[in-house]
Amino acid sequence: MTETLTLSGYDDRKELLAQRYNRAGKSLFVVSLPLHLISSHLPIPDPAEPFEGNRRVNETHAARFGEYWRANVQWATPPLLLDTMFPLNKEFKALYAAGGVEFGVVKLPHNSSRELDILDGQHRILGWKMITDRLLAEVRRYREDLQRAREIEDEIGIQQYAGRIAVAENDLARLRDEYITLEILEGVTKADHKQYFHDITVNAKGISKSVTMSFDRRNVINRVALTLAEQHPLLVGRVDFEKDRTTASNENLVSGKNLVDIVRHVVLGIDGRMTLRREKSFKESAIEVMGGKYLDALMESFPQLDKVANDELHPVDLRQDDLLGSATILRVLAGAYYELAVDTTDEDAPFVTGAGDKQARQLFSLLAPHTSFPIEPGWLDTGYFESETSRAPGSRAQQLRGLTDEVTQWGQYGKVPF
């Protein structure tokens, strides 16, 4: 007698554990899906052709998310939100129920990637798809490299490529072992989908970079900025971690985002970036010392900022009367401090030299009598201020670079144009 085999490869349904409950008058199914099944079970956004009722996906953003997942075993992300017109209720078998929530098995159609639509999570889905493809390509390439190394008996190559294969295969195992939550809303028409997407976009409150940095402890610049905000006398109680900009009436000296920019400029220059290699090689304590030296130089060279630190001058009053109330100027001065005071002979271990710190302080002391409003012609002549009534220079990258170069030259020559 022939035995009938039940093989998943021949089934036209994909069985998954699910919860079912009501939301907005419709059935919502909550499913935990292993990451390696995203490519086969969900629609994959195309950066060149956006889905109907959704925005165009940004490929770079998606790739960065994939790299974020790969680099962090401890990752966090909200559920993926999808909808469908496929009758999932007919394909759901309830096994248990409690308080309006049913637990059971749902059968997704074999072509679920065509039956489901993405409401929220496009970039995460594409990011996981991209990193999956990349890992598979790496394993194939490294296996070929390993085979060639074995053929020529290259022991170093054998060890190198075997190690790379192990790393990539470990990440592929994570894709099998780690899960993402799907929320699938049944009975959603194209018109409903567009309205839901609009509602999500309108009602979602944007999170400022200042708030983000206050929670992000992985980034060494963020960690140092938070430490300085809590310990340096110029900053304690004067950093806004809710807003990205300090407007005229803001009682803080700088925002959290401003402070991160300032620390980065001191350590990497006005247009420097913290790469993964630098993140691994830079010592947090050294960065903290560099940031602290810059802030010390500001306090001890500019009497106005010393008064702020000693609660003799409020940041609001400083901002009304003095150029030093501009976070952009503090960023420019940080960039000039880097050029004058920081030794970068070892790119992975920059440090402030005594002679450089002295030269930067001399520059700051020369500038101290010339920062009140209205700005003096020497500032206007740089071309980075719109008029003598300007309270800050332009803050675009090119303007920051240009003004930093000018101020640095003043420090190098020991002479300011006032």
N, C-alpha and C positions, 0 to 999 in steps of 0.2 A: 504494500500500500504506500502510495506516494504521500510524503509529509509536506504540508504547505508551510512555507517559511514566511514570516512577517519581517520584511526588511525595509528600513526607513527610506532607502534610496528609491523604492518604487511607490512610496506613499504620496498622495497628492495633498496631504495635510501635514502641518508641523505642530506637534502637541507640546504645549507649554503649561506649566503651573500658572495660575492667575487668580486674582481677586476681581470681583465684580461688585460695583455699587453705583448709585445714581449721582450724577452731577449735571446741573443745568438741564434737568429733564431728560437726560440721555444716559445710556449705560456707559460706564467707564471701566475699562479693563486695565489692571496693573500687572505688569509682567516683568520678571527679572531675566534679562537676556545676557548670556556670556558675550564678551566683546568680540570674539572671533566670528560670531554669527551676524554681526551688524552688516557686513558686506553682502550677505545672501538674503537676509530677512527684511532689510529696510531699504527705502529708496536712497540712492547716493546722489547728492547735489552735483550739478555740473557748473563750474564757475563761468563757463561760456554761455550757458543757457539756463536762466533761473526758472524754477518751478512756477506754475501759475499760482497766484495768490501768495507769493513769498518774494523776498528780496533776493537780489543776486548775491551769491556766496563769495566771500573773499578768500581766495586760495591761500594767501599768505597767513591770514588769521587762522585758517583751518590747520595749516602745517604747523604753526606755532603751538596750537593746542595738542596736536599729536606728539610733538617734542616734549611738551610739558608733561603729558602722561608718561612718556618713556623715561623721563629724567626723575620722576617722583613716584616712588612706591606708595607714599601717602598722598594720594590725589583726592580731589573733591569736585563734584559737579552735580547740579540738580538733575532731576529726571528729564528724559526726552519726551516731548509732548507730540503725539500724532493723532490723526483722525482718519476715519474711513467711512465709506458707504457700504462696505461688505457686511453682511448680517452676522456679526460675531456671536450674537445671542443664540443663534441656531447651532453654533459650533461650540457652545460652552456647556460643560457638564458640572453642575454644582455638587460638591461632596459634603461641605459643611457650611453653616451659616451662623452669624452672630451679629446682632445689632445692626442689621441692614447691610452687612457685608457678607458676600458669599465667597467661598474658597473652592476651587476646583481646577478643571483642565479646559483650556481653550485650544481650538485647532485653527491655526492660521492657514490660509490657502497657500499652495505651493508658490504662487506668484505674488506673495505678500508685498514684495518690493514695488509692485505695480498697483496694489490695492490700498496701500497706506500713503498718507500725505503728512509732511512734516509741518507742524505748527511752530515748534520751538526746538532748536538743537541742530540746525543745519551744519554749523561749523564743527561741532563736536563729532557728528556722524562722518563728515568728510575727513576730519582730522584722523579719526581712528582707521578709516579706510586707507588713507595715505600712509600712515605709519605701518599698517599691516602689509601693504604692498612693498614698502621699503624694506621691512624686516625679511620678508620672503626673498626679495632680490639679493639682500646681503648674504643670506645663508647660501643661496645658489652660487653666488660669486666666490664666497670664501671657500666653499667646497671644491670648486675648480682650482682656486689658488693652492689649497691644501694638497690636492692631487698632484699638481705640478711640482710643489715643494718636495713631495715624497719621491717623485720620479728622479729628481736630481739630488736627493738625499740632503736637502737643506734643512738641518735640524732647527735652526733659528726660525726659518719660515714655517716649519711644521708646528712649532709651539705657538707662534704668533697667530696663524690662521685657525688653529684648533681653539685657541682662546677666544678669538672673535666669533667663531661659530657658537661656542658655548654661551657667550653674552647674548647674541641674537636669539638663540633658541630659548634662553631663559625669558626673554621678553615675549617671544611667541607663546610660551607656556603661561605667562601672565594674561595674555589675551584669552586663553582658554579658561583660566581659573577666576578671572575677575569679571564682575557683572555690572550692568547699568540698568536702571529702572526705566521701563516704558510705561507711559500712560496713554492709552488708546481710547479715544472717544468715538463711539459708534453713531452712525446716522447723521454725519455732517456733510452737507452739500457743499459744492464749490462756493456758493454765495455765503453760507455760514462760515466756511473756512476763512474767506477773506475778511469777514467781520471779526472773527475771533483773533486773527492775526493783527488786525488794526487795534483791537482792544488790548492785546498783550503789549503792543508797542507803545500805545498811549499811556497805559496805566503803569508800565514799568518805570520805577524811579531810578534814574542813573546814579551810579555810585562814583563819587569824586575820587580822583587819584590820591588825595590826602587821606581819605578813609581807607582806601586800598592799602596804602603803604603802612598805615598804622597797624594793620593786621598781618601784613606779609613779613614773616620772619626768615624766609629763605634767602632773600636778597641782602647781601652784606651791607650795601649802602643804606638800605632801609633800616637795618638794625642799628647802624652807627648813628643815623639821623635821630632815631627814637632815643638812643642813649644820650646824645647831646641835648635833645629837647628836655630831657628829664634832669640833666645835671649841669649844663653850662649856665652861668649866671645871666648871660644875655638872653637866653631862650626860655628859661624856666617860667611856665605860666604865660608864655607869649607866642605859642605856636598853635595855629588853627588846624585841627585835624578833621574838620568837617568840610571846609571849602578849599578850593584850589587857588583862589585869588584873594588877596587882602585888599579890599576896597577902602576908600577914604575913611569910612566910619568903623572899620574892623578894629577891634581893640587889641589884636595880636600884631606882632611885628612881622611875621611871615606865616605862610601856610605850610602844612606838612609836605606838600609837593614842592614848594619853594625850597624848603630845607634839604630835601633829597637832591634837588638840582644843585644847590650850593655845595654840598658834600661831594657830589660827583665831579663838579668843576675843580674843586681843590685837589682831588686825587687823580683825575684823568684829563683835566683841561676843559675849556669851554665847550668843545664839541666831542669830547671823548665818550666812549661807551664801555660799559662793563660787559665783557664777553664771558662765556662759560669758563675759558681758561683762566682769565683774571679772577673770576669768582672763586675758583679753586685755589689759586696761588696767593691772592692778597690776604694778609693777616688783618683780622678785624681790629685788633688792638692798635696796629700801625695806622689804619685809616682813622680811627677815633682820635689818635694823637694829632694827625694832620688837620682834621677838621677843627679840633680844639685850638690848635695853634693859630689857625686863621681867625677864629672867633676872638681869641685873645688879642690878636693884632688889631682887629676892628675896635674893640673896646678901649684898648690902650692908646690908639692913635687918633680916634675920633671922640672928642669930649661929648658929643651929642649921644653917641651910643653908650658911653659910660654912664651918662645920666639915665638912659633908659634902663640899663642893668640895675641901677641903684634906686629905681622908682622915683626919680626926680623929673623925668620927662616921659609922658605917656606916648605910646606908639601912634595914636591918632594925632596928637599934636606934632610929633616928628614928621608924620606924613604930610601934614598941612604946610609945614615950613621948610622942609629939608629934603634934598634928593636922596638921602640915605633911608628915607621911608619907603623907597622903591625897591621891591624884591629884585627887579631887573638889574638895578645898579649893584646890589649885593652879589648878584650872580656874576656880573662883569668883574667886580673886584676879586671874586673868588678865582675867576679865570686868570686874571693878572697875577694873583698870588701864586698860582700853579706855575706860570711861566717864569716868575722871578725867584721863587723860593724852593721849588720841588726838584730834587735830583732824580732823574729817570734813567740813569745809567743801566740799572737793572729794571727792566720793564715790569717785572713781577713783584718788585719790592721798592716802590718809590718812597722817598722820605724828604722831610723838610730840612734844609741845611741852615746852620746858624747865620751864615753870610747872606743867604737868600732871604731868610726871614727879616733880617735887618734892613735889606734893601726894600722889601715890600712895605715894611713899617715906615721907612723914610718916605716912600711914595704916598702912603695913606696920610701921614702927617702933613705933607705938602698940600694934599687935597682938602684936608679938614676945614680950612677957612673959606672954601670955595664951593660949598654944596647947598647953600641956602637958596631959596626962591626970591626973585626970578633967577633962572640960571644965568651964569656969566657967559660972555662971548666965547670963551675957550671951549666950553661944552658944545655950544651951538655950531662952532666951526668944524667940529668932527663930522657933521652931516648926519648924525644919528638921532638928533632931536628935531621935532617939527618946527618949534618956535621957542622964543625965550620964555613963553608961558608953560612950556612942557614940564610935566612933573616926573617924567620917566623917558628913557630912550626907547626906540623900537625894540621889540623883543623877538623878532623873527631870527632864525638861526644865523643868517648872513649878517644881520645887524649886530647880534651878540658877538660874533666872531670879529667883525670890523672894529667895534668899539673896544673890545678886549685888546686887540692888537695895538690900538692907539694908546690906551692907558698903560699897557706894558712898556711901550717905547718911552713914555714919560718916566716910568720907573727906572728904565735902563740908563737914561740920560740924566736922571736926578733933577729934572726940571719940568714944571707944568706950565701950560700956556695961559696963565692968569696974571 
